[in-house]
Amino acid sequence: MRRGPRRSWSAVVLACAVVVPAGCADFDDSTAETDWRSAPELSAEAGPQPQLPEAEGSAEPGGPSTSQTPVPPPEGCTDYDKAVIATCLDTVSAVAALPSDGSSVTALAGERRSGEVFLVNSDGEPQEYATLDVEPTGDGGLTGLALSPTYAEDGLVFAYLTTAEDNRVVRFAEGQEPQPVLTGIPKGADHNRGALLAGADGSLLVATGDAGDAAAAADRTSLAGKILRIDPSGAPAGDNPAADSAVYARGLHAPGGMCGTEDGSRLWVTDQTADRDAVYRIEAGEELSVPAWTWKDRPGVSGCADWTDMLAVSTEQAGNIQNLPLTEDGSVGGEPQLTLDGEDNGYGLLGSLDQVTGDVAVAGTINKDGGTPVSSDDRVVLIVRQPASGSGRD
């Protein structure tokens, strides 16, 4: 298999886990923590799953090695860990899975500091897809990617990024210049990060940071610290809680990621604050004030995936997956169990997570931005849900 000096690939294996008034921005057409119950034993709906080989020397896909010849450490951009599908990227802060054909996985991987977007595939070489102009100050830059609801027809992709003037949402297609969709989101010294999620109804959800002003999260006249809901042109979605307003929910500070069920009936957002990390259930028109779960040890919650009976949350400080059991009504039913936990997990800090299909997700690492990178960092890895082991406390 060809390996370039900057990118390399290995075969894939499974790894454990899993709107203020419109006038305030420019639109351009070019749960309670203590009410716990035992989680029911549910099974996620089976869908077409990518056919992925098992790890060499593993008892089961993604499991601990039982071989006397463990996977050797990476050499340059060559990574012998078959869970790794792309190497030698720079701080993969945003990923977006493309529709799966059931035989392989294709995704877009975005670098926070360079603004470069790559098309990555589990059985081929990466391709340069787009370069976005970003200002990566603080935690800003390119921090969110989402496919257009009509991607199969138009090939459009949305990105959340920081520029010299503001934070904004743009749209682009391969080989085309990006076009502004929603501009004027406040920019500050920090908390510029944001996240995107394509809604099942054709809308686009935008999670924005508070731009270093904690009070802005509750300010109805600011686009900072909000969940915004817009249509693909950037206008407020027609059935938002307030007419002519993009605000869907408020109360965020430094959002890490959003996820939900396929039908959009259940939506989640992760957030980091000065004294705790949290995950919230998103409800239209509601303030994000009562988290579904909090982490006082602040593992750095980032991306998430809704596994039907479990919510998987990746972390960019602890470098693990926090698996929260869910009850039938979608509330958290107990303490998180940890996967990919420990110094030998092989991947380090996990910055982004996007569900591919069924029990499969794609993740990016951010070891070059505060971690301890190996020679093949930063990487893109497939995460396939596995039984959790161990537990963590809030």
Disulfide bonds with the S-S distance in Angstrom:
Cys77-Cys88 1.94
Cys259-Cys304 2.18
